[in-house]
Amino acid sequence: MSDLYHVSSSPHVRSKDTTGKIMLYVAIALVPTSLFGIYNFGWKALLLMAVTIASCVASEWVYNKIVHKDQTVKDFSAVVTGLLLALNLPVNLPWWEAVIGGVFAIIVVKCLFGGLGQNFMNPALGARCFLLIAFAADMTNYVTDAYTGATPLAAMRNGETVNTLDMLIGRTAGTIGETSVIAILIGAIFLILMNVIDLKIPASYIITFAIFTLVFGGHGLDANYLVAQLCGGGLMLGAFFMATDYVTSPITPVGQIIFGICCGILTGLFRTLGANAEGVSFAIILSNLLVPMIEKITVPRAFGVVKEAKSKEGGK
């Protein structure tokens, strides 16, 4: 038979990118943010990164060993989860709580639902929200030797003014990886250049949140307030590194835009009406839960398929 008529199963179009390669790119993109976090908060930040990465990798290895599954730790997904979790933690968090977060992210959010590709929410954010509920006092303690005041978002909620330049550079209190917008954007540009992510989700997320803040934020067209809201609270880290997670975000182009809009609206609602000045983590994981519905209504119709008529011709 001619090669022109060769029959094979799907997929018919393959990519040279592997899970390990993509995860390695994400880990590399997080290097600027991680290095600045260590510079900003000291050796404790490095310790938390090591602890969360080790707990995530060990949890995945032990789980696969117990259930007799092939080991998947070599695909770097557990490393990325551990690093993202550390970047979403305050530097003073006790190390054993960070270990619990790593175990929760891998075992509960990822492995119990079938492993990578089956989890229904971002594991790092799921673990962060779990720690916020379980250890609220420790997870909201941002006091360090360098920063003794509240985070910029909390300060604005109390009516105080903030320095937006410091927020761009990262000279503020906050979690290890959320403070420097410049470092985050360097990593995001790398991911875009490597075609790991595109701008549909981050752009729709950020633009929607900006519009929501201008309309409902109560500060009108105050540019300083808007920039501070965009730079604070992990919005940029969440928009570029967690909302774009392949597994927990839509695959359809229109669905990605809708997903970003949902993230932006929910973040605005949490920051405007919620008790906490943050909101990014809960906004993204709640939007993760909407992904099946978003994909159902945005999946392209197959060629030649039409909607079934509500009534047959002739009233039959």
ROVEX-611508 format. One record per residue (C-alpha): residue number from 1; x, z negated, y negated; residue in three letters. Coordinates in nm, 4 decimals. Example, Ala and Ser with C-alpha at 12.3 -4.5 7.8 and 13.67 -1.06 7.14 Angstrom:
1; 1.2300; -0.7800; 0.4500; Ala
2; 1.3670; -0.7140; 0.1060; Ser
//
This chain:
1; 0.0000; 0.0000; 0.0000; Met
2; 0.1238; 0.0793; -0.3494; Ser
3; 0.2550; -0.2060; -0.5616; Asp
4; -0.0101; -0.1092; -0.8141; Leu
5; -0.2739; -0.2420; -0.5756; Tyr
6; -0.0942; -0.5606; -0.4770; His
7; -0.3424; -0.8481; -0.4533; Val
8; -0.2392; -1.2068; -0.5350; Ser
9; -0.4067; -1.5311; -0.6279; Ser
10; -0.4170; -1.6586; -0.9861; Ser
11; -0.2434; -1.7367; -1.2128; Pro
12; -0.1359; -1.3788; -1.2775; His
13; 0.0509; -1.4604; -1.5994; Val
14; 0.3223; -1.7213; -1.5585; Arg
15; 0.5412; -1.9066; -1.8042; Ser
16; 0.9022; -2.0131; -1.7617; Lys
17; 0.8204; -2.3457; -1.9285; Asp
18; 0.7936; -2.6373; -1.6889; Thr
19; 0.6471; -2.9814; -1.7410; Thr
20; 0.9951; -3.1288; -1.7428; Gly
21; 1.1157; -2.8804; -2.0038; Lys
22; 0.8191; -2.9439; -2.2338; Ile
23; 0.8554; -3.3201; -2.2022; Met
24; 1.2262; -3.2910; -2.2735; Leu
25; 1.1456; -3.1012; -2.5943; Tyr
26; 0.9035; -3.3774; -2.6969; Val
27; 1.1663; -3.6434; -2.6261; Ala
28; 1.4197; -3.4524; -2.8367; Ile
29; 1.1653; -3.4170; -3.1178; Ala
30; 1.1177; -3.7946; -3.1170; Leu
31; 1.4907; -3.8604; -3.1637; Val
32; 1.4842; -3.8540; -3.5489; Pro
33; 1.1915; -4.0967; -3.5587; Thr
34; 1.3536; -4.3207; -3.2979; Ser
35; 1.6898; -4.3271; -3.4736; Leu
36; 1.5285; -4.4113; -3.8048; Phe
37; 1.3276; -4.6871; -3.6364; Gly
38; 1.6497; -4.8382; -3.5036; Ile
39; 1.8142; -4.8040; -3.8444; Tyr
40; 1.5117; -4.9539; -4.0188; Asn
41; 1.4418; -5.2459; -3.7838; Phe
42; 1.7693; -5.3072; -3.6007; Gly
43; 1.8619; -5.3640; -3.2387; Trp
44; 1.5206; -5.5105; -3.1502; Lys
45; 1.3707; -5.1639; -3.1903; Ala
46; 1.6228; -5.0204; -2.9438; Leu
47; 1.5455; -5.3039; -2.7012; Leu
48; 1.1712; -5.2324; -2.7114; Leu
49; 1.2328; -4.8611; -2.6528; Met
50; 1.4495; -4.9392; -2.3505; Ala
51; 1.1956; -5.1882; -2.2140; Val
52; 0.8911; -4.9603; -2.2471; Thr
53; 1.0705; -4.6548; -2.1072; Ile
54; 1.2041; -4.8567; -1.8127; Ala
55; 0.8638; -5.0155; -1.7395; Ser
56; 0.6875; -4.6770; -1.7517; Cys
57; 0.9395; -4.5030; -1.5264; Val
58; 0.9493; -4.7956; -1.2825; Ala
59; 0.5690; -4.8190; -1.2710; Ser
60; 0.5341; -4.4511; -1.1856; Glu
61; 0.8078; -4.4697; -0.9213; Trp
62; 0.6604; -4.7780; -0.7542; Val
63; 0.3043; -4.6393; -0.7606; Tyr
64; 0.4099; -4.3085; -0.6040; Asn
65; 0.6070; -4.4999; -0.3419; Lys
66; 0.3107; -4.7204; -0.2510; Ile
67; 0.0576; -4.4363; -0.2216; Val
68; 0.3111; -4.2031; -0.0536; His
69; 0.3021; -3.9356; -0.3216; Lys
70; 0.5886; -3.7116; -0.4235; Asp
71; 0.7982; -3.8704; -0.6960; Gln
72; 0.7200; -3.7321; -1.0417; Thr
73; 0.9536; -3.9406; -1.2561; Val
74; 1.1880; -3.6442; -1.2954; Lys
75; 0.9354; -3.4562; -1.5127; Asp
76; 1.0137; -3.6881; -1.8095; Phe
77; 0.6431; -3.7591; -1.8746; Ser
78; 0.6893; -4.1314; -1.8084; Ala
79; 0.9924; -4.1341; -2.0404; Val
80; 0.7908; -3.9730; -2.3200; Val
81; 0.5021; -4.2137; -2.2635; Thr
82; 0.7362; -4.5121; -2.2821; Gly
83; 0.9064; -4.3851; -2.5964; Leu
84; 0.5771; -4.3087; -2.7707; Leu
85; 0.4464; -4.6519; -2.6764; Leu
86; 0.7550; -4.8198; -2.8262; Ala
87; 0.7184; -4.6195; -3.1479; Leu
88; 0.3628; -4.7531; -3.1776; Asn
89; 0.4640; -5.1183; -3.1452; Leu
90; 0.5764; -5.3725; -3.4074; Pro
91; 0.9398; -5.4612; -3.3621; Val
92; 0.8689; -5.8347; -3.3159; Asn
93; 0.6437; -5.7841; -3.0132; Leu
94; 0.7668; -5.9988; -2.7197; Pro
95; 0.9398; -5.7821; -2.4606; Trp
96; 0.7139; -5.8961; -2.1768; Trp
97; 0.4056; -5.7783; -2.3650; Glu
98; 0.5738; -5.4396; -2.4045; Ala
99; 0.6275; -5.4345; -2.0264; Val
100; 0.2575; -5.5019; -1.9709; Ile
101; 0.1774; -5.2148; -2.2048; Gly
102; 0.4042; -4.9787; -2.0129; Gly
103; 0.2499; -5.0772; -1.6781; Val
104; -0.1021; -5.0345; -1.8195; Phe
105; -0.0193; -4.6907; -1.9638; Ala
106; 0.1156; -4.5529; -1.6365; Ile
107; -0.0854; -4.7311; -1.3671; Ile
108; -0.4280; -4.7710; -1.5284; Val
109; -0.4520; -4.4773; -1.7687; Val
110; -0.2434; -4.2204; -1.5807; Lys
111; -0.1884; -4.2793; -1.2085; Cys
112; -0.5262; -4.4254; -1.1097; Leu
113; -0.6927; -4.1121; -1.2451; Phe
114; -0.4729; -3.8769; -1.0447; Gly
115; -0.1485; -3.8614; -1.2399; Gly
116; -0.0284; -3.6231; -1.5073; Leu
117; -0.2977; -3.3688; -1.5882; Gly
118; -0.5854; -3.5933; -1.4800; Gln
119; -0.5710; -3.8817; -1.7296; Asn
120; -0.8682; -3.8910; -1.9663; Phe
121; -0.6841; -4.0358; -2.2669; Met
122; -0.3324; -4.0460; -2.4034; Asn
123; -0.1512; -4.3140; -2.1967; Pro
124; 0.0645; -4.4456; -2.4828; Ala
125; -0.2314; -4.4832; -2.7176; Leu
126; -0.4469; -4.6298; -2.4428; Gly
127; -0.1791; -4.8938; -2.3856; Ala
128; -0.1442; -4.9618; -2.7590; Arg
129; -0.5185; -5.0191; -2.7956; Cys
130; -0.5141; -5.2447; -2.4889; Phe
131; -0.2338; -5.4513; -2.6410; Leu
132; -0.4178; -5.4671; -2.9737; Leu
133; -0.7142; -5.6218; -2.7959; Ile
134; -0.5155; -5.8479; -2.5619; Ala
135; -0.2443; -5.9642; -2.8044; Phe
136; -0.3948; -5.9055; -3.1476; Ala
137; -0.1774; -6.1567; -3.3334; Ala
138; 0.1520; -6.0191; -3.1998; Asp
139; 0.0447; -5.6576; -3.2411; Met
140; -0.0341; -5.7098; -3.6107; Thr
141; 0.2775; -5.9094; -3.6958; Asn
142; 0.4935; -5.6752; -3.9050; Tyr
143; 0.7086; -5.9416; -4.0721; Val
144; 1.0811; -5.8775; -4.0281; Thr
145; 1.4029; -5.9756; -4.2016; Asp
146; 1.3799; -5.6607; -4.4131; Ala
147; 1.0039; -5.6602; -4.4798; Tyr
148; 0.8057; -5.9764; -4.5357; Thr
149; 0.4894; -5.8318; -4.6892; Gly
150; 0.1906; -5.6504; -4.5455; Ala
151; 0.1946; -5.2864; -4.4375; Thr
152; 0.1192; -5.0333; -4.7138; Pro
153; -0.2341; -4.9676; -4.5865; Leu
154; -0.3116; -5.3388; -4.5730; Ala
155; -0.1681; -5.3806; -4.9226; Ala
156; -0.3888; -5.1006; -5.0583; Met
157; -0.6924; -5.2567; -4.8967; Arg
158; -0.6118; -5.5754; -5.0879; Asn
159; -0.5989; -5.3802; -5.4139; Gly
160; -0.2201; -5.3688; -5.4415; Glu
161; -0.0169; -5.0630; -5.5372; Thr
162; 0.2370; -4.9070; -5.3022; Val
163; 0.5440; -4.6894; -5.3425; Asn
164; 0.4686; -4.3510; -5.1853; Thr
165; 0.8356; -4.2465; -5.1973; Leu
166; 0.9263; -4.5456; -4.9822; Asp
167; 0.6520; -4.4418; -4.7406; Met
168; 0.7886; -4.0875; -4.7184; Leu
169; 1.1399; -4.2135; -4.6506; Ile
170; 1.0300; -4.5041; -4.4313; Gly
171; 1.1385; -4.8124; -4.6257; Arg
172; 0.8188; -5.0012; -4.5393; Thr
173; 0.6765; -5.2410; -4.2849; Ala
174; 0.4883; -5.0986; -3.9885; Gly
175; 0.5395; -5.0014; -3.6267; Thr
176; 0.8804; -4.8777; -3.5169; Ile
177; 0.8003; -4.5072; -3.5359; Gly
178; 0.5305; -4.4692; -3.7978; Glu
179; 0.7199; -4.5510; -4.1168; Thr
180; 0.9298; -4.2397; -4.1948; Ser
181; 0.7160; -3.9324; -4.2552; Val
182; 1.0302; -3.7241; -4.3108; Ile
183; 1.1706; -3.8123; -3.9672; Ala
184; 0.8341; -3.7393; -3.8028; Ile
185; 0.8071; -3.4001; -3.9733; Leu
186; 1.1590; -3.3031; -3.8629; Ile
187; 1.0548; -3.3599; -3.5027; Gly
188; 0.7215; -3.1821; -3.5558; Ala
189; 0.8965; -2.8732; -3.6962; Ile
190; 1.1194; -2.8659; -3.3874; Phe
191; 0.8141; -2.8701; -3.1576; Leu
192; 0.6506; -2.5905; -3.3562; Ile
193; 0.9662; -2.3763; -3.3438; Leu
194; 0.9898; -2.4331; -2.9668; Met
195; 0.6225; -2.3271; -2.9300; Asn
196; 0.5368; -2.6603; -2.7725; Val
197; 0.2569; -2.7245; -3.0236; Ile
198; 0.0794; -2.5224; -3.2895; Asp
199; -0.0868; -2.6324; -3.6110; Leu
200; -0.4543; -2.6102; -3.5123; Lys
201; -0.4985; -2.9762; -3.4181; Ile
202; -0.2563; -3.1385; -3.6687; Pro
203; -0.3761; -2.9239; -3.9605; Ala
204; -0.7483; -2.9718; -3.8923; Ser
205; -0.6882; -3.3455; -3.8384; Tyr
206; -0.4914; -3.3988; -4.1602; Ile
207; -0.7090; -3.1726; -4.3783; Ile
208; -1.0318; -3.3331; -4.2518; Thr
209; -0.8973; -3.6817; -4.3125; Phe
210; -0.7793; -3.5853; -4.6624; Ala
211; -1.1234; -3.4470; -4.7522; Ile
212; -1.2953; -3.7530; -4.6071; Phe
213; -1.0682; -3.9829; -4.8077; Thr
214; -1.1295; -3.7937; -5.1319; Leu
215; -1.5061; -3.8009; -5.0833; Val
216; -1.5612; -4.1450; -4.9318; Phe
217; -1.2401; -4.3365; -5.0036; Gly
218; -1.3729; -4.4819; -5.3281; Gly
219; -1.0694; -4.3737; -5.5321; His
220; -1.1836; -4.0291; -5.6395; Gly
221; -0.9016; -3.7807; -5.7020; Leu
222; -0.6289; -4.0438; -5.7075; Asp
223; -0.3327; -3.8442; -5.5714; Ala
224; -0.1143; -4.1522; -5.5161; Asn
225; -0.3841; -4.3157; -5.3047; Tyr
226; -0.4379; -3.9978; -5.0987; Leu
227; -0.0665; -3.9466; -5.0326; Val
228; -0.0285; -4.3114; -4.9338; Ala
229; -0.3187; -4.2804; -4.6896; Gln
230; -0.1658; -3.9667; -4.5372; Leu
231; 0.1795; -4.1239; -4.5058; Cys
232; 0.0691; -4.4629; -4.3758; Gly
233; -0.0630; -4.6058; -4.0543; Gly
234; 0.0863; -4.3617; -3.8076; Gly
235; -0.1329; -4.0685; -3.9132; Leu
236; 0.1520; -3.8157; -3.9027; Met
237; 0.2916; -3.9516; -3.5752; Leu
238; -0.0526; -3.9387; -3.4189; Gly
239; -0.1425; -3.5947; -3.5539; Ala
240; 0.1730; -3.4183; -3.4342; Phe
241; 0.2775; -3.6116; -3.1240; Phe
242; -0.0331; -3.7648; -2.9650; Met
243; -0.3391; -3.5691; -3.0711; Ala
244; -0.1557; -3.2563; -2.9467; Thr
245; -0.1121; -3.3949; -2.5940; Asp
246; -0.1825; -3.1020; -2.3579; Tyr
247; -0.3767; -3.3082; -2.1051; Val
248; -0.6123; -3.4912; -2.3409; Thr
249; -0.6808; -3.2208; -2.6011; Ser
250; -0.8925; -2.9035; -2.5707; Pro
251; -0.7388; -2.5774; -2.4516; Ile
252; -0.9733; -2.3492; -2.6443; Thr
253; -0.8661; -2.2549; -3.0006; Pro
254; -1.2032; -2.3415; -3.1536; Val
255; -1.2148; -2.6590; -2.9483; Gly
256; -0.8769; -2.7670; -3.0841; Gln
257; -1.0024; -2.7325; -3.4406; Ile
258; -1.3190; -2.9296; -3.3592; Ile
259; -1.1056; -3.1946; -3.1882; Phe
260; -0.8863; -3.2271; -3.4976; Gly
261; -1.1937; -3.2576; -3.7182; Ile
262; -1.3301; -3.5358; -3.4950; Cys
263; -0.9972; -3.7210; -3.5176; Cys
264; -0.9944; -3.6878; -3.8976; Gly
265; -1.3526; -3.8091; -3.9422; Ile
266; -1.3102; -4.1045; -3.7055; Leu
267; -0.9828; -4.2080; -3.8696; Thr
268; -1.1533; -4.1957; -4.2095; Gly
269; -1.4469; -4.4010; -4.0822; Leu
270; -1.2219; -4.6668; -3.9290; Phe
271; -1.0091; -4.6968; -4.2417; Arg
272; -1.3027; -4.6949; -4.4822; Thr
273; -1.5546; -4.9091; -4.2959; Leu
274; -1.3517; -5.0857; -4.0270; Gly
275; -1.2012; -5.4312; -4.0353; Ala
276; -0.8538; -5.2908; -3.9685; Asn
277; -0.6623; -5.0793; -4.2199; Ala
278; -0.5349; -4.8546; -3.9380; Glu
279; -0.7560; -4.6360; -3.7187; Gly
280; -0.5438; -4.3513; -3.5806; Val
281; -0.5085; -4.4840; -3.2241; Ser
282; -0.8771; -4.5560; -3.1702; Phe
283; -0.9760; -4.2289; -3.3400; Ala
284; -0.7607; -4.0198; -3.1057; Ile
285; -0.8634; -4.1899; -2.7805; Ile
286; -1.2320; -4.1715; -2.8746; Leu
287; -1.1855; -3.8023; -2.9495; Ser
288; -1.0117; -3.7684; -2.6099; Asn
289; -1.3396; -3.8778; -2.4504; Leu
290; -1.5196; -3.5932; -2.6290; Leu
291; -1.2859; -3.3231; -2.4972; Val
292; -1.4967; -3.2233; -2.1903; Pro
293; -1.8013; -3.1705; -2.4117; Met
294; -1.5973; -2.9849; -2.6760; Ile
295; -1.4553; -2.7497; -2.4140; Glu
296; -1.7962; -2.6928; -2.2582; Lys
297; -1.9433; -2.5649; -2.5844; Ile
298; -1.6358; -2.3661; -2.6934; Thr
299; -1.5272; -2.1961; -2.3708; Val
300; -1.5398; -1.8160; -2.4177; Pro
301; -1.8129; -1.6381; -2.2230; Arg
302; -1.6818; -1.4101; -1.9508; Ala
303; -1.7035; -1.0371; -2.0193; Phe
304; -2.0383; -0.8987; -1.9114; Gly
305; -2.2108; -1.2366; -1.8859; Val
306; -2.5192; -1.2827; -2.1016; Val
307; -2.7584; -1.5700; -2.1497; Lys
308; -3.0505; -1.5712; -1.9146; Glu
309; -3.3711; -1.4733; -2.0901; Ala
310; -3.6096; -1.7626; -2.1479; Lys
311; -3.9016; -1.5563; -2.0324; Ser
312; -3.9072; -1.2446; -1.8208; Lys
313; -4.0253; -0.9208; -1.9675; Glu
314; -4.3968; -0.8707; -1.9298; Gly
315; -4.4750; -1.2428; -1.9188; Gly
316; -4.3820; -1.2767; -1.5535; Lys
//
